[in-house]
Amino acid sequence: MARIGLLEDNTRIAHMCATMLHYAGHEATVYEYPKKFFQQVLPPSETLSSSSERACQLPIDLLILDFYLPEMSGLEVIQALQRNPHTRELPLILCTAANNAEVQRTLQMFPLVRFVAKPFHIQTLTNTIKISLAEALERHSSV
């Protein structure tokens, strides 16, 4: 079982995805807004651009995020996560209906980010989660 974060502003999609993940054996936490996500995931003293190297236990093992979000785009969320030492290694899955040049550029900039197109089959999403977590474990153990 993995602790999955869902950064999705469409409550209907978020609830459906969380329910499917629950039935697949995962624990899912839904975050509607990027700023609230960062407030809940990072320690209170941390900011989006923190460079503190202090140990931090994240409440999630993996984040699934949409590309089009209120407050900031999926690209901006990914960039903020990559800048922060506490979230730099967090496996990410971009799950969006958008499959345009902007999304493709994001995936090229961040080759470790996985992509699942909406609409998706639950098996596709759970396989991608499994692969992402295995790759993160492999990267972590080779350090």
C-alpha positions in Angstrom: 0.0 0.0 0.0 1.3 3.5 -0.9 0.2 6.9 0.4 -0.9 8.7 -2.7 -1.5 12.4 -2.9 -4.0 13.7 -5.6 -3.6 17.3 -6.6 -6.8 17.7 -8.6 -9.2 20.6 -8.5 -12.1 18.8 -10.1 -13.7 17.3 -7.0 -15.7 14.7 -9.0 -12.5 13.4 -10.7 -10.6 13.5 -7.4 -13.2 11.5 -5.5 -13.5 8.9 -8.2 -9.7 8.5 -8.5 -9.4 8.3 -4.6 -12.1 5.7 -4.5 -10.4 3.6 -7.2 -7.0 3.9 -5.5 -8.6 2.8 -2.2 -9.9 -0.3 -3.9 -6.5 -0.9 -5.4 -5.1 -1.0 -1.9 -3.7 2.6 -1.6 -4.4 5.4 0.8 -5.3 8.6 -1.1 -5.3 12.1 0.1 -6.9 14.8 -2.1 -5.5 18.3 -2.4 -7.6 20.8 -4.4 -5.2 23.7 -4.4 -1.4 23.8 -4.9 -0.7 26.3 -2.1 -2.8 24.2 0.4 -1.0 21.1 -0.8 2.4 22.7 0.0 1.1 23.9 3.4 -0.1 20.4 4.3 2.9 18.4 2.9 5.8 20.5 4.1 6.7 21.3 7.7 5.3 24.7 8.9 8.7 26.4 8.7 9.3 25.4 5.1 8.5 27.4 2.0 8.1 26.6 -1.7 11.8 27.5 -2.3 13.3 26.2 0.9 16.9 25.0 0.8 16.9 23.5 4.3 18.5 20.1 4.4 16.7 19.1 7.6 15.1 15.6 7.5 11.5 15.7 6.7 9.0 12.8 6.6 6.4 13.4 3.9 2.8 12.4 4.4 2.7 10.9 0.9 4.8 8.5 -1.1 3.8 9.7 -4.5 1.9 12.6 -6.0 -0.5 12.5 -8.9 -1.2 16.0 -10.3 -3.2 17.6 -13.0 -1.5 20.1 -15.4 -4.1 22.8 -15.2 -4.7 23.8 -11.6 -5.9 27.0 -9.9 -3.2 29.3 -8.4 -0.3 27.7 -10.3 0.2 25.3 -13.2 1.4 21.7 -12.9 4.7 22.8 -14.3 5.1 25.3 -11.5 4.2 22.7 -8.9 6.8 20.3 -10.4 9.4 23.0 -10.4 8.7 23.9 -6.8 8.9 20.3 -5.8 12.2 19.8 -7.6 13.7 22.9 -5.9 12.8 21.7 -2.4 15.2 19.1 -0.9 12.3 17.5 1.0 10.3 16.8 -2.1 13.0 16.5 -4.8 12.8 12.7 -4.8 9.0 12.5 -4.6 7.7 10.4 -7.5 5.3 12.3 -9.7 2.6 11.3 -12.1 1.2 14.0 -14.4 -2.4 12.9 -15.0 -4.2 15.3 -17.4 -6.4 15.5 -20.4 -4.0 18.0 -21.9 -1.5 16.5 -24.3 -0.2 19.6 -25.9 3.3 21.1 -26.5 3.4 22.6 -23.0 2.8 19.2 -21.3 5.4 17.5 -23.6 7.9 20.2 -22.8 7.3 19.6 -19.1 7.9 15.9 -19.5 11.1 16.6 -21.4 12.3 19.0 -18.7 11.5 16.4 -16.0 12.1 13.0 -17.5 11.4 11.2 -14.2 7.8 12.5 -14.2 5.4 9.9 -15.5 2.4 10.7 -17.7 -1.1 9.2 -17.7 -3.7 10.6 -20.1 -7.2 11.3 -19.0 -9.5 9.5 -19.3 -7.6 6.5 -18.0 -8.2 2.9 -17.0 -7.5 2.2 -13.3 -5.0 -0.5 -14.3 -3.0 2.0 -16.3 -2.8 4.3 -13.3 -2.0 1.6 -10.8 0.7 0.2 -13.1 2.2 3.6 -13.4 2.2 4.1 -9.6 3.9 0.7 -9.2 6.6 1.6 -11.8 7.1 5.1 -10.3 7.5 3.8 -6.8 9.9 1.0 -7.9 12.0 3.5 -9.8 12.2 5.9 -6.8 13.2 3.0 -4.6 15.9 2.0 -7.1 17.2 5.6 -7.3 17.2 5.9 -3.5 19.0 2.6 -2.9 21.7 3.3 -5.5 22.7 6.6 -3.7 
